Amino acid sequence: MTAKNGFTHPLARLAAAVWLLLAGTGVASAQVVLAPPSPQIGSSDPVTAEPPVARPHTKPCVVQLFQNLEFADFTPKVFSYMPPAACPGPWAEVVFTADFTVTAGRQYDRTAAFYLGHASIYYGTTAEPRATLSPSWHVERDVTDLTAIFRSPQTGEANLGNFVGVSGGVTYNGLIFANAALEFYPASQHEPAPQTADLIVPVNGSGGDAGTLNTTAEQITQTLNLPRTVERVYLDVIAQSQSNDEFWYFCVPNDQTTNLESCGNTAFRETEVTIDGQPAGVAPVYPWIFTGGIDPFLWEPIPGVQTLDFRPYRVDLTPFAGVLSDGNPHVVGLSVFNADSYFLATANLLVFTDHGAQRVSGGLLSNTLSAAPSPVVTENIQENPSGPTFTGSITVSSDRDFAITGYVDTSHGRVETTVEQSVKFLNTQEFDVSPTTDGQNAQQTTSVDSVVTTREGWFTATSEQHFSYPLTINYLLTFNADGSSTQVTTVNQQDHVRASGYHNGPWDRTVDEVVESTDTLFLSPSFSITGNSGALTTQSYRSTDSASGGCYSRTLAAKMQKLTAIEDGRGCGNGDRQY
C-alpha cells in the first residue's frame, strides 16, 4: 500500500523486508469420517484444526493429476485427465487431494489455482519457508458438485506462479512442489450418487485463469449458450484480494490515504454478479490473510481461516433459470465494488436441467436488488499539525436487503423460486498516526442471512443459510529513538455458518471456526526484521450435523512457531456422536 506522498504503509514495507530474517538468520451417517491427521507436537509444518473430507465406504479409484510438479516460474503447468476406467460412475463422491512442499530458503506466499476444463477445482495460497524450515502440508475438498467435468477427458492447468531468482538484490530460492489427485467413490445401494449439475461453465479471465479486477467498473464476463431446459443455476465465486487490495479491511477513504498511510476506496469490498447487465446476486468477500500477511510469525504453524484452501461462496441464480432457457445467448458478469488494484476472481456456473422436457419456459417475476451498494462512510479524524498527528476513527457500513423471484414451467409443473437476502457490512477503525507511532485497530463484520423459498404446486420448501465473518485486528508500530521499531499485532479471525432446511425431515448444520494470534516483531532502522517474541496462536473448529447427529471439534495451540497442544471433542456434548 503506497500513499500519495511516496511513503509506503508499514505492512507493505514488512512484506518486502521479512525475508532478510526468515531466510538469512534461520531464526454424514452413511459415510466414513476419517480421523483428522495427527499433527506432531513441536512441529512448525502448517497445520489446521479443520476436518478431512468424509468418505463413503466404497473403495475409490484414484486418478493422479500430476506428481512432484515443480513451480519455479509463472508459466501454467498443463496436465491431462482421463476418467477412471475401473470406476466409470455413477460416483457417490469425488474428492480432490493435494500435497505441497516449499524448499527451505526465502519465498513469498503464492496463489495456487488448479483448473480442469478451465473450471476451478482448487484455489488457495501457500505457506512460506525459512532457512531451516521446508514446510509441507495437505489439502482436500469435496468436488462432487463438479461431477459433470469429470465424465470426459479434460486438459488441466496448475497455475502457481513463483519467482525464483534475484530481485532488488534479494535472492528468492524457495521452490514449490505439488502432487494432486482425484478420488472416485463408486455409488452403491446404501450410498447412492447425489444429484449433481448437468453442466459446469467456467467464468474466469480470457486466459482461462482467474481474471484481474482493478476498479469497480471492470468486469469478468462469460457468454452463456445454455440448453433450453435449465431448471436450477448456481454460481460458485472466489474473489481474492491482491496488491493494494491485499489488506482491504485496513483501507480508508481516498481523502485520508496520505494522512493515514493506507490504501484507498474505504474498507468496503463486495463482489457483484450480473446477468445481461442486470443485478443478479451478491458475494461478500472473505477477509483471507495469507501466511506472509501483516506478520508471518502470526501464521506459523497455524495459518488463518481458509488460507491454504479457499471456500467458494455460492450465489443462487435459480430465479433466472427461465430467462437462461430462452435459447438466446446471455452474459454473466463478475465485478468487485471498490476494487483498488486488484482482485483475482474466478467462478463456476452449475447448471441443472429438466431431464423430462425438451424445452422449458419461464421468466423473472421481480428483482429488488440494486445495481450497486451504497456504503455509508463516517470520518472523525483530528489533525494536530505540530506532529503532525492524526487520531480518530472511520466507519464504513453497507446494508442491503433484496428479493429476487423467478419461475420455470417444467415437465413436473411450474416451479417458482424466491431468493431473499440481507447482506450487512460494518468496518470501524481507530487511528493514532504520528512520527513515532502508527496505530490502526480494525473491527469488521460481514453477515449474510439468506432464505430460499421454492413453490411447486401445493408444496413449498424453505431453506436458510446464515454466514458471519468477524475480524478484529489491533496493530501498533512504534518507532524508537535509534531508528529501530517494534510492531505488536493481535488478530481474531472467524467464520460462522448456519444452514437449515427440510429433506426427508428437518436438518441443520453448523460450522464455527476461530483463529486468534498475537506476535511482536523487532525491526531494524532499514525495516528488516531482527527478531520476534511472544508469538501465540490458537485455532478452534467445531461442526455439527443434525442429520447424522455428528459433531466434530478440535482445538490447536502454538507458541513461538511450534505446535504445543491438540485437544479433540471439547466443543461436543456427551450426547453428540463425535468423529
Backbone torsions as a table, in degrees:
resi	resn	phi	psi	omega
1	MET	NA	120.7	-176.3
2	THR	-118.3	129.6	179.6
3	ALA	-84.4	167.0	-176.0
4	LYS	-63.5	-28.6	-177.3
5	ASN	-82.9	3.2	177.3
6	GLY	95.0	-13.7	176.1
7	PHE	-71.4	142.1	-179.4
8	THR	-101.3	138.7	178.6
9	HIS	-57.7	142.2	-177.8
10	PRO	-55.0	-32.9	179.7
11	LEU	-64.3	-38.2	178.6
12	ALA	-71.8	-39.1	177.4
13	ARG	-62.7	-38.3	179.5
14	LEU	-64.4	-43.8	-179.1
15	ALA	-59.8	-34.5	-178.5
16	ALA	-77.8	-23.3	-172.4
17	ALA	-104.6	-14.4	-170.2
18	VAL	-60.6	-28.2	-174.4
19	TRP	-66.4	-23.1	-179.1
20	LEU	-62.4	-32.9	176.1
21	LEU	-87.4	-47.3	-171.9
22	LEU	-62.3	-38.0	-177.4
23	ALA	-102.9	-17.6	-173.1
24	GLY	-92.2	-40.2	-174.0
25	THR	-104.6	-15.6	177.8
26	GLY	79.7	-0.5	179.2
27	VAL	-60.6	NA	NA
28	ALA	NA	149.8	-168.9
29	SER	-67.2	-30.5	-177.1
30	ALA	-90.8	-0.1	-176.2
31	GLN	-104.6	157.7	173.9
32	VAL	-90.7	116.7	178.0
33	VAL	-96.6	107.7	-176.2
34	LEU	-66.4	146.6	174.5
35	ALA	-63.6	142.1	179.1
36	PRO	-58.3	150.1	176.2
37	PRO	-55.3	150.1	-177.7
38	SER	-93.6	93.7	177.1
39	PRO	-66.3	155.8	-175.2
40	GLN	-99.8	125.7	173.5
41	ILE	-59.4	133.9	-178.7
42	GLY	92.8	-7.0	-178.4
43	SER	-82.3	151.3	174.0
44	SER	-107.8	4.0	176.7
45	ASP	-67.1	147.8	177.9
46	PRO	-55.6	136.7	-178.1
47	VAL	-144.8	146.3	-179.9
48	THR	-134.1	150.0	176.4
49	ALA	-82.2	-7.6	-178.4
50	GLU	-65.7	144.7	-177.5
51	PRO	-79.2	157.9	171.3
52	PRO	-71.9	169.6	179.8
53	VAL	-70.7	135.7	175.1
54	ALA	-69.6	136.3	-178.3
55	ARG	-113.4	150.8	169.8
56	PRO	-68.4	173.9	179.9
57	HIS	-81.0	-20.0	-175.5
58	THR	-67.9	154.4	-179.6
59	LYS	-78.4	127.4	-175.3
60	PRO	-85.5	157.7	164.2
61	CYS	-98.5	133.0	-177.0
62	VAL	-108.3	125.4	175.8
63	VAL	-109.0	114.9	179.1
64	GLN	-78.4	123.0	177.9
65	LEU	-81.4	-43.7	173.1
66	PHE	-163.6	158.2	-179.6
67	GLN	-132.6	138.6	175.3
68	ASN	47.8	42.3	-179.3
69	LEU	-78.6	128.9	-176.6
70	GLU	-94.1	136.0	177.3
71	PHE	-119.0	106.9	-177.3
72	ALA	-137.1	14.0	177.9
73	ASP	-155.3	-168.9	-176.7
74	PHE	-109.6	21.2	177.0
75	THR	-90.9	122.8	177.2
76	PRO	-58.7	140.2	180.0
77	LYS	-96.1	121.7	-176.2
78	VAL	-91.0	136.8	176.3
79	PHE	-137.4	165.2	-178.3
80	SER	-113.3	148.8	179.1
81	TYR	-129.4	136.3	172.3
82	MET	-126.9	136.7	177.8
83	PRO	-58.7	150.1	-178.1
84	PRO	-70.8	118.0	-177.7
85	ALA	-64.0	-33.9	-177.5
86	ALA	-78.9	-14.4	178.2
87	CYS	-131.7	74.9	-173.0
88	PRO	-72.2	-7.4	-177.9
89	GLY	98.8	167.3	3.3
90	PRO	-70.0	158.6	-177.4
91	TRP	-112.7	134.4	175.5
92	ALA	-71.4	-30.2	-178.6
93	GLU	-163.8	149.1	172.6
94	VAL	-126.8	128.6	-176.7
95	VAL	-121.5	129.4	173.6
96	PHE	-92.3	134.9	175.4
97	THR	-131.3	149.6	176.6
98	ALA	-151.0	147.8	176.1
99	ASP	-127.9	133.9	-175.6
100	PHE	-122.3	149.4	171.6
101	THR	-143.2	138.3	172.2
102	VAL	-116.6	128.6	-179.7
103	THR	-67.8	151.3	179.8
104	ALA	-59.6	141.9	-179.8
105	GLY	147.6	-142.6	-177.8
106	ARG	-120.9	127.7	178.6
107	GLN	-164.5	147.4	173.8
108	TYR	-74.9	163.7	164.1
109	ASP	-70.1	143.7	-176.1
110	ARG	-126.5	155.0	176.1
111	THR	-86.1	130.5	177.6
112	ALA	-114.9	121.1	-178.7
113	ALA	-134.3	119.4	-178.9
114	PHE	-112.5	136.2	-175.5
115	TYR	-128.9	149.9	172.7
116	LEU	-133.4	120.7	-173.2
117	GLY	58.4	32.7	-178.0
118	HIS	68.8	1.7	175.5
119	ALA	-89.2	137.1	-178.8
120	SER	-71.1	124.6	175.9
121	ILE	-112.9	-13.9	175.3
122	TYR	-159.4	140.7	177.2
123	TYR	-148.5	126.2	178.7
124	GLY	-168.1	-170.6	176.8
125	THR	-126.4	170.1	-173.5
126	THR	-106.6	163.5	175.4
127	ALA	-84.1	161.7	178.7
128	GLU	-102.1	142.5	178.9
129	PRO	-88.4	175.8	167.0
130	ARG	-132.4	175.8	-178.6
131	ALA	-59.5	-31.9	-178.5
132	THR	-114.6	13.8	-179.5
133	LEU	-131.7	122.8	171.9
134	SER	-111.2	92.6	-173.0
135	PRO	-70.5	140.7	174.8
136	SER	-130.9	143.6	-179.2
137	TRP	-156.1	164.6	-175.6
138	HIS	-123.3	139.9	173.0
139	VAL	-131.0	153.3	174.4
140	GLU	-155.3	151.7	179.6
141	ARG	-151.3	150.1	176.3
142	ASP	-79.1	116.5	-179.1
143	VAL	-115.4	24.5	-179.5
144	THR	-57.8	-33.2	179.2
145	ASP	-58.9	-22.0	-178.1
146	LEU	-96.5	18.9	-176.0
147	THR	-49.2	-36.6	-175.2
148	ALA	-57.1	-35.0	-178.3
149	ILE	-80.4	-15.2	-178.8
150	PHE	-87.3	-7.1	-176.0
151	ARG	-78.8	-15.5	-177.2
152	SER	-133.6	160.2	178.1
153	PRO	-59.2	143.6	-177.3
154	GLN	-141.1	155.5	167.7
155	THR	-98.3	135.1	-179.0
156	GLY	-116.8	162.2	176.0
157	GLU	-134.4	133.6	171.5
158	ALA	-107.8	109.4	-176.3
159	ASN	-108.0	103.0	179.5
160	LEU	-138.5	80.8	-176.6
161	GLY	-66.3	131.2	-175.4
162	ASN	-149.3	121.7	-179.0
163	PHE	-88.8	127.4	174.4
164	VAL	-124.0	118.7	-177.4
165	GLY	152.5	-159.0	-177.0
166	VAL	-110.5	130.4	176.9
167	SER	-140.9	124.7	-179.9
168	GLY	62.2	29.6	-179.4
169	GLY	79.7	3.8	-179.4
170	VAL	-112.7	136.0	-179.9
171	THR	-94.0	125.9	175.4
172	TYR	-108.8	111.4	-170.7
173	ASN	-124.2	8.5	178.8
174	GLY	-77.3	113.3	176.0
175	LEU	-88.6	142.2	179.3
176	ILE	-111.2	131.3	178.2
177	PHE	-122.3	147.0	-179.1
178	ALA	-147.9	146.7	167.2
179	ASN	-116.0	147.7	176.4
180	ALA	-145.9	144.5	-178.2
181	ALA	-149.6	162.7	172.4
182	LEU	-119.4	133.4	176.8
183	GLU	-106.2	124.7	-178.7
184	PHE	-110.0	118.9	-178.6
185	TYR	-104.0	111.8	-178.2
186	PRO	-60.4	144.2	176.6
187	ALA	-71.6	153.7	178.0
188	SER	-139.6	176.8	-179.9
189	GLN	-60.3	-39.3	-177.3
190	HIS	-89.0	-17.3	179.6
191	GLU	-132.2	75.8	-175.4
192	PRO	-73.3	164.9	177.0
193	ALA	-72.8	133.6	176.8
194	PRO	-74.4	162.2	173.0
195	GLN	-73.6	127.4	-179.8
196	THR	-127.2	168.5	-177.7
197	ALA	-60.4	143.8	177.7
198	ASP	-81.9	-19.9	-175.5
199	LEU	-147.5	135.2	174.9
200	ILE	-115.7	123.0	179.5
201	VAL	-115.8	115.2	177.3
202	PRO	-69.0	139.7	174.6
203	VAL	-125.3	101.0	-178.4
204	ASN	-152.8	-161.0	-176.3
205	GLY	-73.0	170.8	-178.0
206	SER	-63.3	-22.9	179.7
207	GLY	-86.2	3.6	-179.9
208	GLY	88.3	-3.1	-179.9
209	ASP	-112.6	-178.4	177.1
210	ALA	-56.9	137.9	179.9
211	GLY	-90.5	157.3	-177.1
212	THR	-100.1	131.6	178.4
213	LEU	-120.9	113.3	-175.6
214	ASN	-98.8	-23.9	-177.1
215	THR	-139.5	168.6	176.7
216	THR	-58.6	-36.6	-173.5
217	ALA	-74.7	-22.2	-176.0
218	GLU	-75.1	144.6	-178.4
219	GLN	-133.8	147.8	164.3
220	ILE	-99.5	127.3	-176.7
221	THR	-125.7	154.2	175.6
222	GLN	-141.3	124.7	176.6
223	THR	-79.8	129.7	-177.3
224	LEU	-107.3	132.4	171.1
225	ASN	-125.1	83.8	-169.4
226	LEU	-94.2	160.7	174.7
227	PRO	-59.9	162.6	-178.8
228	ARG	-88.6	22.2	-177.4
229	THR	-127.4	26.3	-177.3
230	VAL	-68.1	129.8	-178.9
231	GLU	-116.7	-37.3	177.5
232	ARG	-140.6	148.0	-177.9
233	VAL	-144.0	136.7	175.6
234	TYR	-135.4	153.1	178.4
235	LEU	-127.4	116.5	177.5
236	ASP	-93.0	115.4	-168.0
237	VAL	-113.6	137.6	168.2
238	ILE	-127.8	126.0	174.7
239	ALA	-127.3	110.3	-173.6
240	GLN	-105.4	127.2	-179.8
241	SER	-77.6	139.5	-179.2
242	GLN	-140.7	167.7	170.8
243	SER	51.2	-127.3	179.8
244	ASN	-59.4	-24.7	-177.4
245	ASP	-91.2	-0.4	-175.0
246	GLU	-57.3	-43.7	179.2
247	PHE	-106.2	50.0	-173.1
248	TRP	-59.1	-27.5	179.2
249	TYR	-71.0	-9.6	175.1
250	PHE	-102.3	1.5	-176.2
251	CYS	-74.5	163.2	-174.7
252	VAL	-134.7	168.3	174.2
253	PRO	-58.7	151.1	-173.4
254	ASN	-59.6	-28.2	-179.2
255	ASP	-74.6	-8.2	-178.6
256	GLN	-115.6	3.9	-175.9
257	THR	-62.5	-38.7	179.9
258	THR	-70.6	-48.6	-177.9
259	ASN	-60.8	-40.9	-173.4
260	LEU	-102.1	5.1	176.5
261	GLU	49.1	53.5	-177.2
262	SER	-139.7	174.2	179.3
263	CYS	-75.9	167.9	-171.8
264	GLY	-107.7	-169.5	178.8
265	ASN	69.8	21.1	-178.9
266	THR	66.4	178.8	-178.3
267	ALA	-95.7	23.4	-179.7
268	PHE	-110.1	126.4	173.3
269	ARG	-134.3	146.9	179.1
270	GLU	-157.9	136.9	178.3
271	THR	-88.1	129.0	-179.6
272	GLU	-107.8	138.5	178.9
273	VAL	-116.2	131.8	178.7
274	THR	-127.2	155.4	169.2
275	ILE	-127.5	118.9	-175.9
276	ASP	54.4	36.5	178.7
277	GLY	81.6	-6.4	-179.4
278	GLN	-91.2	136.8	176.8
279	PRO	-55.4	131.1	-175.9
280	ALA	-128.6	-18.6	-178.7
281	GLY	178.8	168.8	-178.2
282	VAL	-130.6	136.4	175.5
283	ALA	-125.9	107.9	178.2
284	PRO	-63.4	151.1	-179.7
285	VAL	-92.6	122.6	177.5
286	TYR	-76.4	137.7	-178.7
287	PRO	-81.7	67.1	177.7
288	TRP	-62.6	143.5	175.0
289	ILE	-122.9	122.7	-176.1
290	PHE	-77.6	168.9	-173.6
291	THR	-68.8	-15.0	173.9
292	GLY	-101.8	5.4	-172.2
293	GLY	-74.3	130.3	176.0
294	ILE	68.0	-56.5	179.7
295	ASP	-158.6	113.6	-175.5
296	PRO	-62.5	-24.1	-179.4
297	PHE	-73.2	-12.9	174.6
298	LEU	-67.3	-26.2	-166.7
299	TRP	-117.1	18.9	178.8
300	GLU	-123.6	120.1	5.3
301	PRO	-94.0	-2.5	-176.5
302	ILE	-97.5	110.4	178.9
303	PRO	-76.6	175.1	177.8
304	GLY	-71.3	177.8	-177.9
305	VAL	-62.1	124.4	176.6
306	GLN	61.8	10.5	-173.2
307	THR	-56.2	-41.4	-176.2
308	LEU	-90.7	-6.6	-178.2
309	ASP	-158.4	94.7	-177.7
310	PHE	-69.0	142.2	174.4
311	ARG	-99.8	122.3	177.7
312	PRO	-63.5	152.5	174.2
313	TYR	-99.6	126.5	-176.3
314	ARG	-92.7	124.0	176.0
315	VAL	-103.1	124.2	-179.6
316	ASP	-84.3	111.1	179.8
317	LEU	-104.8	15.2	-175.6
318	THR	-57.5	-33.1	176.3
319	PRO	-57.5	-18.9	-179.5
320	PHE	-95.4	5.5	-175.7
321	ALA	-59.8	-42.2	179.5
322	GLY	-63.6	-38.5	177.0
323	VAL	-63.8	-45.1	-175.9
324	LEU	-71.3	-11.9	-179.5
325	SER	-95.0	7.4	-171.7
326	ASP	-82.3	2.8	177.6
327	GLY	86.5	-4.1	178.9
328	ASN	-97.5	154.7	174.0
329	PRO	-69.6	144.8	178.0
330	HIS	-134.0	157.0	-175.9
331	VAL	-120.6	122.6	172.8
332	VAL	-99.4	136.9	-176.5
333	GLY	-128.6	149.9	176.1
334	LEU	-124.8	135.4	172.9
335	SER	-145.4	162.3	177.2
336	VAL	-119.7	115.3	179.3
337	PHE	-65.7	129.9	179.8
338	ASN	75.0	13.9	176.2
339	ALA	-53.5	137.3	-173.0
340	ASP	-133.1	40.2	176.5
341	SER	70.2	84.9	5.4
342	TYR	-160.9	170.6	173.1
343	PHE	-115.8	145.1	166.5
344	LEU	-100.8	132.2	-176.4
345	ALA	-134.1	140.1	175.9
346	THR	-149.2	156.1	-178.0
347	ALA	-156.3	156.4	172.4
348	ASN	-119.0	128.0	174.4
349	LEU	-92.1	122.6	-179.9
350	LEU	-105.1	117.6	-172.9
351	VAL	-114.7	123.1	175.0
352	PHE	-105.6	133.5	-177.2
353	THR	-114.7	162.0	176.8
354	ASP	-85.9	110.3	-176.4
355	HIS	-77.2	-9.6	-178.4
356	GLY	-101.3	7.3	-177.1
357	ALA	-134.7	149.6	172.8
358	GLN	-87.7	-16.1	-179.6
359	ARG	-162.3	138.4	172.0
360	VAL	-118.4	161.8	176.5
361	SER	-132.1	165.1	-179.8
362	GLY	168.3	-167.5	-179.6
363	GLY	-176.0	178.7	178.4
364	LEU	-93.8	128.6	-178.4
365	LEU	-93.4	-39.3	180.0
366	SER	-160.1	153.6	-179.5
367	ASN	-155.3	111.1	-179.5
368	THR	-103.9	9.6	178.5
369	LEU	-74.2	124.5	179.7
370	SER	-74.7	160.5	-176.1
371	ALA	-64.9	-30.0	-178.1
372	ALA	-153.2	154.0	175.6
373	PRO	-70.3	164.5	178.0
374	SER	-127.9	74.6	-177.3
375	PRO	-64.3	146.7	178.5
376	VAL	-105.5	125.0	-177.1
377	VAL	-114.3	130.0	176.7
378	THR	-122.9	117.6	-179.7
379	GLU	-105.9	132.5	176.2
380	ASN	-139.5	67.3	-178.0
381	ILE	-108.3	126.4	177.1
382	GLN	-105.1	137.4	-180.0
383	GLU	-111.3	132.6	170.4
384	ASN	-110.1	101.8	-172.9
385	PRO	-60.4	-24.7	-176.4
386	SER	-69.2	-21.2	-178.3
387	GLY	-73.0	-63.8	-10.7
388	PRO	-74.2	148.2	175.2
389	THR	-125.4	149.8	178.8
390	PHE	-132.3	120.1	-179.5
391	THR	-131.0	160.1	178.0
392	GLY	131.6	-155.9	-173.3
393	SER	-141.8	157.4	173.8
394	ILE	-137.0	133.6	178.7
395	THR	-125.1	137.0	172.9
396	VAL	-131.8	133.2	-177.8
397	SER	-137.4	154.8	176.0
398	SER	-143.8	138.6	-177.3
399	ASP	-139.6	110.3	-177.6
400	ARG	-124.3	128.6	174.8
401	ASP	-126.2	127.3	-177.5
402	PHE	-151.9	164.5	176.4
403	ALA	-142.8	137.6	178.6
404	ILE	-128.2	127.5	-178.3
405	THR	-126.6	134.2	175.6
406	GLY	-146.7	170.3	-178.5
407	TYR	-142.2	159.0	170.6
408	VAL	-137.2	138.1	173.8
409	ASP	-95.0	107.5	-171.0
410	THR	-107.1	-178.4	177.4
411	SER	-66.6	-18.5	180.0
412	HIS	-112.8	21.6	175.1
413	GLY	108.2	179.4	179.7
414	ARG	-75.5	133.6	176.5
415	VAL	-120.4	121.1	179.8
416	GLU	-112.4	130.9	-176.8
417	THR	-123.6	132.0	174.8
418	THR	-121.7	125.9	175.1
419	VAL	-107.9	116.6	177.5
420	GLU	-113.6	130.5	-178.6
421	GLN	-139.0	145.4	169.6
422	SER	-121.8	115.0	-176.5
423	VAL	-115.4	118.1	-175.6
424	LYS	-123.5	144.2	179.7
425	PHE	-140.9	137.3	176.3
426	LEU	-146.6	124.2	175.9
427	ASN	-128.1	122.5	177.1
428	THR	-122.0	125.1	-179.1
429	GLN	-122.7	143.9	174.7
430	GLU	-117.9	140.5	-172.4
431	PHE	-127.7	146.2	169.1
432	ASP	-145.8	90.1	-173.1
433	VAL	-115.2	122.9	-178.9
434	SER	-151.5	177.3	177.6
435	PRO	-61.7	-19.1	-177.5
436	THR	-112.1	-11.3	-179.3
437	THR	-140.5	151.8	170.5
438	ASP	-137.4	93.8	-179.1
439	GLY	-109.1	131.6	-178.0
440	GLN	-147.4	111.6	178.9
441	ASN	-114.1	130.5	-176.8
442	ALA	-125.2	135.5	171.4
443	GLN	-124.2	121.9	-173.3
444	GLN	-136.7	142.0	174.8
445	THR	-140.1	129.4	170.5
446	THR	-116.1	132.8	178.9
447	SER	-139.2	146.9	176.9
448	VAL	-133.1	125.2	171.9
449	ASP	-113.2	118.8	-172.8
450	SER	-126.9	133.9	175.6
451	VAL	-128.6	125.0	177.1
452	VAL	-113.5	122.8	179.9
453	THR	-114.9	125.4	179.6
454	THR	-116.7	125.8	-179.4
455	ARG	-117.5	125.5	178.1
456	GLU	-138.1	102.4	-175.0
457	GLY	64.9	-128.0	179.9
458	TRP	-83.8	-9.4	-172.6
459	PHE	-93.3	133.2	176.0
460	THR	-126.9	128.2	177.8
461	ALA	-120.2	140.9	180.0
462	THR	-129.8	135.0	173.4
463	SER	-129.0	149.8	-178.5
464	GLU	-129.1	146.9	173.1
465	GLN	-138.3	140.4	179.4
466	HIS	-133.1	121.9	179.1
467	PHE	-116.3	144.2	175.9
468	SER	-146.1	131.6	-177.6
469	TYR	-125.3	73.6	178.1
470	PRO	-72.7	143.5	177.9
471	LEU	-145.2	129.1	174.9
472	THR	-129.4	127.2	177.4
473	ILE	-131.4	124.6	172.7
474	ASN	-112.4	120.0	-171.7
475	TYR	-130.7	126.7	178.4
476	LEU	-140.1	119.3	176.0
477	LEU	-110.5	121.9	-178.2
478	THR	-115.9	128.1	-179.9
479	PHE	-94.9	130.3	-179.2
480	ASN	-91.2	166.5	-176.2
481	ALA	-63.0	-30.9	-178.8
482	ASP	-84.1	5.4	179.4
483	GLY	93.8	-13.7	175.7
484	SER	-75.5	173.3	-178.3
485	SER	-150.4	162.8	179.4
486	THR	-129.3	131.7	179.2
487	GLN	-117.0	124.5	177.6
488	VAL	-115.5	125.9	-176.9
489	THR	-134.2	135.9	168.6
490	THR	-128.1	139.7	-177.8
491	VAL	-132.9	136.4	170.2
492	ASN	-126.8	112.7	-175.0
493	GLN	-120.7	130.5	-174.0
494	GLN	-133.2	161.4	177.1
495	ASP	-148.7	118.5	-178.7
496	HIS	-127.4	133.3	-179.7
497	VAL	-133.8	133.3	172.0
498	ARG	-129.2	129.6	177.9
499	ALA	-135.6	140.3	179.3
500	SER	-150.0	158.3	179.5
501	GLY	179.6	-159.0	-178.4
502	TYR	-139.2	121.8	174.3
503	HIS	-153.9	106.6	-171.4
504	ASN	55.3	36.7	-177.2
505	GLY	119.2	161.7	-180.0
506	PRO	-69.5	149.4	177.9
507	TRP	-144.6	156.3	171.6
508	ASP	-152.2	149.2	179.9
509	ARG	-136.0	146.8	179.9
510	THR	-135.4	149.8	170.6
511	VAL	-138.0	130.3	176.3
512	ASP	-133.6	120.8	-179.4
513	GLU	-132.9	134.8	179.4
514	VAL	-137.6	130.1	171.7
515	VAL	-120.3	124.9	177.0
516	GLU	-120.9	132.4	-175.6
517	SER	-146.9	146.3	176.7
518	THR	-145.2	149.7	178.5
519	ASP	-163.0	156.1	173.7
520	THR	-121.5	125.2	179.0
521	LEU	-104.1	145.3	173.2
522	PHE	-114.6	127.8	-171.5
523	LEU	-122.7	141.9	178.3
524	SER	-78.1	170.0	176.7
525	PRO	-57.3	-26.8	177.3
526	SER	-88.2	8.5	176.7
527	PHE	69.8	27.8	170.5
528	SER	-90.9	143.1	-179.8
529	ILE	-73.8	128.5	178.3
530	THR	-106.2	-9.4	178.8
531	GLY	165.1	179.8	176.8
532	ASN	-151.7	163.5	178.0
533	SER	-152.8	157.5	173.2
534	GLY	71.0	21.4	-179.0
535	ALA	-70.0	121.0	178.0
536	LEU	-136.9	134.9	178.4
537	THR	-140.1	138.7	170.8
538	THR	-131.1	148.6	174.2
539	GLN	-135.7	131.1	173.4
540	SER	-124.1	138.3	-179.7
541	TYR	-136.3	130.5	178.7
542	ARG	-140.7	133.4	176.0
543	SER	-137.6	147.2	177.8
544	THR	-134.3	155.2	179.1
545	ASP	-143.5	110.8	-176.6
546	SER	-67.7	-27.8	-177.8
547	ALA	-63.0	-39.0	-179.8
548	SER	-100.8	-11.9	-174.2
549	GLY	72.0	14.9	-174.7
550	GLY	-87.9	154.1	177.3
551	CYS	-145.1	132.9	176.5
552	TYR	-121.8	137.6	178.7
553	SER	-150.0	131.0	174.7
554	ARG	-146.4	139.8	176.3
555	THR	-127.2	132.9	178.3
556	LEU	-118.5	151.2	174.8
557	ALA	-137.9	144.9	179.0
558	ALA	-139.1	152.5	177.8
559	LYS	-141.9	129.5	178.6
560	MET	48.7	50.8	171.8
561	GLN	69.8	20.6	175.9
562	LYS	-133.8	141.0	178.5
563	LEU	-69.6	130.6	-175.5
564	THR	-117.4	-20.8	-176.2
565	ALA	-156.0	146.8	175.2
566	ILE	-135.3	128.0	179.0
567	GLU	-135.1	125.6	-177.8
568	ASP	-111.6	143.3	171.8
569	GLY	84.6	-1.5	-174.5
570	ARG	-62.9	-32.9	-176.7
571	GLY	-89.2	4.9	-179.2
572	CYS	-109.0	139.6	179.9
573	GLY	-80.9	173.1	-178.1
574	ASN	-65.2	-26.3	-178.4
575	GLY	-86.2	-4.8	-178.5
576	ASP	-83.0	147.0	170.8
577	ARG	-87.0	103.1	-173.7
578	GLN	-83.5	146.9	176.8
579	TYR	-142.0	NA	NA
